[in-house]
Amino acid sequence: MLEGELDELDLRLLGALQQNARSTYAELGSAIGLKPPAVHDRVKRLEHRGFIKGYSARVVARRLGIELVAFVSAYTTSEVDYDAFTAAIAALPEVSEIHSVAGEESFVLKVYTRSTRHLDDFLSRLKAIPGMGRTKTTVVLSTVYERTGLALNELVGPVAPPARLRAVP
């Protein structure tokens, strides 16, 4: 655990923000047992310390005509320039995630396209990037489960309770 960096209230606040980042400070305070100004201070501190990357809306791709999700394994050549390679991949609008992985492939990409034809066009552009050896594509038929945030209590574990001032005798 991140000893001294987070307390139970911070974890509860992060969990509440993951559930609904549009919550007001009053709503968040009600959920975790703090007054709105204290919640505001904690949120700002968590942002400043790098525990919160940002806030976004989760858009339903299919409602926009983006029908196909695929995972593309990218196998690089020995002369690849990784910085230029990942920058070129990140510039492709179909790519939503790039993961450097252990194993035969160098990267796994999460890709959104409108159709198999669009996926084929994407793969042609991807294979033209210097340093690309070959690809292997897995098309998603359906997404059975998708977690919207981190399971903080299970992954982070118990944390120290918030520090309390001792009464002076």
C-alpha positions in Angstrom: 0.0 0.0 0.0 1.0 3.6 -0.4 1.9 4.2 3.2 1.0 7.7 4.2 -0.1 8.8 0.8 -3.8 7.8 0.9 -6.2 7.2 3.7 -9.6 5.4 3.7 -11.4 8.7 2.9 -9.2 9.2 -0.1 -10.0 5.7 -1.4 -13.7 6.2 -0.8 -13.6 9.5 -2.6 -11.7 8.0 -5.6 -14.3 5.2 -5.7 -17.2 7.7 -5.6 -15.6 9.8 -8.4 -15.1 6.6 -10.5 -18.8 5.9 -10.1 -19.9 9.4 -11.1 -17.3 12.1 -11.8 -20.1 14.6 -12.3 -21.1 14.5 -8.7 -21.1 17.7 -6.8 -18.8 18.2 -3.8 -21.9 18.1 -1.7 -23.0 14.7 -3.2 -19.4 13.3 -2.8 -19.3 14.6 0.8 -22.6 12.9 1.6 -21.2 9.6 0.2 -18.0 9.7 2.2 -19.0 11.6 5.3 -17.2 15.0 4.7 -18.3 18.6 4.2 -18.1 19.9 0.6 -15.1 22.2 1.3 -13.1 19.3 2.7 -14.1 17.2 -0.3 -13.0 20.0 -2.6 -9.6 20.2 -0.9 -9.1 16.4 -1.1 -10.1 16.2 -4.8 -7.6 19.0 -5.6 -4.9 17.3 -3.6 -5.5 14.0 -5.3 -5.4 15.7 -8.7 -2.2 17.6 -7.8 -0.5 14.4 -6.5 -1.3 12.5 -9.7 -3.9 10.1 -8.4 -6.6 11.5 -10.8 -5.6 11.7 -14.5 -8.7 13.6 -15.6 -12.4 13.3 -16.2 -14.3 12.1 -19.3 -17.6 10.9 -20.7 -18.0 7.2 -21.7 -19.4 7.4 -25.2 -21.3 4.4 -26.7 -19.4 3.7 -29.9 -22.2 1.6 -31.5 -24.6 4.6 -31.3 -22.1 6.5 -33.4 -21.8 3.7 -36.1 -18.5 2.4 -34.7 -19.4 -1.3 -34.9 -16.2 -3.2 -34.6 -13.7 -3.5 -31.7 -10.5 -5.4 -32.2 -7.2 -6.2 -30.4 -4.2 -6.0 -32.7 -0.9 -7.6 -31.7 2.0 -5.7 -33.2 5.2 -7.6 -33.8 8.1 -5.3 -34.4 11.3 -5.7 -36.4 14.7 -5.5 -34.7 15.5 -2.1 -36.1 12.3 -0.4 -34.7 12.6 3.0 -33.1 10.1 2.5 -30.3 9.4 6.2 -29.7 8.7 7.0 -33.3 6.8 3.7 -33.7 4.4 4.4 -30.8 4.0 8.0 -31.8 3.0 6.9 -35.3 0.5 4.3 -33.9 -0.9 6.9 -31.4 -1.6 9.2 -34.4 -4.0 6.7 -35.9 -7.5 7.7 -34.9 -8.8 4.1 -34.6 -6.3 3.3 -31.8 -7.7 3.8 -28.3 -5.1 2.0 -26.3 -1.4 1.0 -26.8 0.0 -1.6 -24.4 3.7 -2.6 -24.3 3.6 -6.3 -23.4 5.8 -9.2 -22.5 5.6 -12.1 -25.0 6.2 -12.6 -28.7 4.5 -9.4 -29.7 5.8 -6.0 -28.7 2.5 -4.2 -28.3 -1.2 -4.9 -28.1 -3.6 -2.2 -29.5 -7.2 -1.7 -28.8 -8.8 -0.5 -32.0 -12.3 0.8 -32.9 -13.5 0.8 -36.6 -16.8 1.1 -38.4 -16.6 -2.2 -40.3 -14.3 -5.0 -41.4 -13.5 -2.9 -44.5 -12.4 -0.1 -42.2 -10.4 -2.5 -40.1 -8.7 -3.8 -43.3 -7.8 -0.2 -44.3 -6.5 0.5 -40.7 -4.3 -2.7 -40.8 -2.8 -1.6 -44.2 -1.8 1.8 -42.7 -0.5 0.1 -39.5 1.7 -2.3 -41.5 3.2 0.6 -43.4 4.7 2.1 -40.2 8.5 1.7 -40.2 9.5 -1.0 -37.7 6.2 -3.0 -38.1 7.0 -6.7 -38.8 3.5 -8.3 -38.7 0.2 -8.2 -36.9 -2.3 -10.6 -35.5 -5.9 -9.4 -35.1 -8.6 -10.6 -32.7 -12.0 -9.2 -33.5 -14.3 -8.8 -30.5 -17.7 -10.4 -31.0 -19.3 -9.0 -27.8 -18.1 -7.5 -24.5 -19.5 -9.6 -21.7 -18.0 -7.4 -18.9 -16.2 -4.1 -18.8 -15.2 -2.5 -15.5 -15.5 1.3 -15.5 -12.8 1.9 -12.9 -10.4 0.2 -10.5 -11.7 -2.1 -7.8 -9.8 0.0 -5.2 -10.6 -1.9 -2.0 -9.6 -5.2 -3.5 -6.5 -4.0 -5.4 -5.1 -1.4 -3.0 -5.9 -3.2 0.3 -6.5 -1.8 3.7 -5.2 1.7 4.4 -4.5 3.6 7.6 -7.5 5.5 8.9 -7.3 9.3 8.5 -4.9 11.0 10.9 -6.6 12.5 14.0 -5.3 15.0 16.3 -4.8 13.9 19.9 -6.5 15.9 22.6 -4.0 17.9 24.7 -4.4 17.2 28.4 
